[in-house]
Amino acid sequence: MKKLLPASFIVFSFLICINTDISAQVPLDTFIGLTSQPADDDAICDIPTYPDVDSDLEGPYEGALVHDFKLYTMDGDSVQLSGLLNDRKPVVLISCSYTCYVYRHKLNQINTLLTTYGDAIHVYLVYTVEAHPIIDVSPYFGYENVGDDNYEDGVLYRQPTTYGERKEIITEMLANETVDVPILIDGPCNDWWQAYGTVPNGAFLIDPDGYIYDAQNWFNKDGEDMYASIDALLDIVGEGTFEANGTFTAEEEGEVIYYGTVDNVIAAHITLTNSSADDVLIDFMRTGESVPAGWYTSLCTDLCYSPSIDSTTVYLTPGQSEEVRLDFFTDLTPASGSVNIICKNHNDPTNMYGYTFNAESIEGTAIESNYNTESIQLSPNPANKNNSITLSYPTHLSGNTFKIYSVVGTEVMENILEGNGKMLIDILSIPTGTYFISVTGNDEIFSNKLIIN
């Protein structure tokens, strides 16, 4: 449905025809942010964490008059929103950070905004706080949550403590990614981020009078279509619309039953791959479940959703793959349950895959009862099954045998520890899941938990 412009847009359009002096800036809500360019050593202010921030949009909402602001580019040029709107073009603002892997996956779509609409709109990325820093807590979780994608891509950065450190991460991002859209850098006290909803990859389409025409808590996700909104705002529906007409394949792990220990999470994984030359939008849906009263389940893509959410979408560019999963959250009693899942092409219902995932929770094994993490360490953990892990241990354990067990006590690997205190272990042949690695030496048993995603 076409959205309506505020009446002020129509009035202003009439006045501009009879007034040739358009140098005055468009009146917006109160000014936020910077009045001068920050110094590189200006300290980043304290960043609120969960539950003070949220991955749901907190504003501004559609129809709201936005705050005016001034931010700076990497070259030190200033950009003020009210000044941009003087030329009567819509403005798209998209929040981002390098450690936000959702944003990195959307770069192709973001860049395409420029090639699709050219000079008809302004498009800017606004670089904010790091969504998934290493060592430091994630603002959206309240604890360190780096994410498998960041480990796999080598995007491992701490939360900047100065404005200059934020710029350094942007420099490395530009060296490693194709970013065609100009970048504005949020100030040291993150005023833009906090005023525009504290989301990691939000998007705002602002009409020429400074009102929000479309607000997305995730850019082009969960059925949102920024291209359609821009078309409607420009009144050029059907011209330049960005369609997702591709196809995809899906592959799950093929376990008859997914096992895990009680009071834990049991995960079933699906790998979605765009098998075409066009982008594809995939509906990921839970269509039914039969689980014990004390259990609940959650759909997980780049984040895990509330148990009440039965469907979400995944947007893949050509050749891109993304792992999604269904998490079973178990209680203290051994039990079993099942969930039905469908992955369907949003624009082609014949391109569809259906699965039934069965999960069973059991009591902890003897290996887990000897759980001792002080002497042996695993990195990374959780690990990606396509990579190797490093096992670190005291050198006096060299020559002893290590074993990896499943949660039901099945041995899946055995080898001899090398003599330098570190050993690279290839886990490609081990299915995803939860395991325990055990080393016996000097009448002691050392063990640690290993999670393979």
Phi, psi and omega in degrees: 000134182291134181275151183266138174282149175299153181300331181299331179295318181293316180298315181296322180298324178290316182295324183293337179287335183251000181233111183279352180269101181245023182285336180294140183284151178296129180289126181237184175292179187306151182283137176233163168092221196264145171249347176209163183290130179293154172278154182299331182267008175294130185285143172287131179291165179304136182256123178294152180236174179309136006266016181288333175243164187213157174274003174262144182297129178251006177129163357286150182266170180300134182094351182276145172281129187275160173287142171283151179203161172232127175229170186241151176272177177297333179274359179088007177281140179267145176229123178246133187300314182298327176291321178300321186286351180298332182273007174066031175251143174298156180236133174249125176244129182232120180282150184199163164206153184299324183280359174274101184290337174298314178299316181299322179292340182262002186301322180299316179292322180294314178299325183293337176304320181292315182288332181284318189249350175054234184272005183286339181220164168258137177231130178222141164272141174244113185276123186239208182292153178290128183284323184225067179288158174270146181073309181280161182286147172281133178301336187266357181232334183083006176208169180296127179214084187287316181093139182300322181299322179289322175297315183294322182272355181072024179266082188237100184225143174282163176293124181302146176254350177224163177298323179294322178294324176298317179295324180297320178294320177299319178301316179291323177299315181294333178283337187250344184234156173270107181237105181271338184278135179296150186245130169257141185255122178297149183289173184302330180262012170056039183296318181297313182303315183286328180281334183253029164105356177054024179267153184284332183214049178284161180219141183225125172259117186251128181283170186298345177265002177090016178260145179288120177267324176215128178240124182237124178288340168225129181300122176050047180230154177056046176087353177290145181221096181295327180296317179295322179294319178295317178303314182295318180295321179277356181059041177232044182304132180093352179247118177078012180292138182269111183257147176253086187254016183279183177232167183216163171240157179227141179220124177253172189288337175084013177289135175293317177225133174265120184262152174198168179277159180298156179054045183214183179252131175249124187244134172246128189251147173229132175258118178260133182227129174287116185257019186229182180267358179245160174294156181222140176250124187244128173274123180250111193230142169262117186258352178178154178208152174223097184228158179301159184299329181275359180261161165211163184232159185216136171279134181231127171243251172278352171211163179263135185264163177302147177303339180280348180272118184262352181207150174210182181231156176232128181251120183240135173276166183306129178082350183282144174240149175215136178267127173245166182207163173244118181261129170263121174261114188263169176251198187278352184256129176304132184197182179218158179199172181215154180220139175262133183233142172232135171245116188228138174297124184298329183253002180212090185297346177284342179268087191214149177225138179235142182220152168241120180257127177251132181233147178220129177259141181227167177294155178298152182276171177297326178299318181293327180293337176265020186305122183210111186261000189288331188255338178233136183233149181237137179213132352283159178208109009296152182246155173268129186296343179278352181247179174258165175239158177253125175260120178252139186202158176299142184296338180290348177273355181302140181093345176277167182266137169250149178226147175246128182242149169282172182292343178264008175090008179279128179284128181247346178200147176214138179199171181260135179290137178280176192267000186258007177084357176221144181212132178272128184242125177276118183251015184302326185277355183265127179298157177296150180150192180255134183223170174231132178253132188231137175234127178249126179193145178053043179061024178236153174240123177246137179214160177210155180273139178237127176247126180247120180261000000 
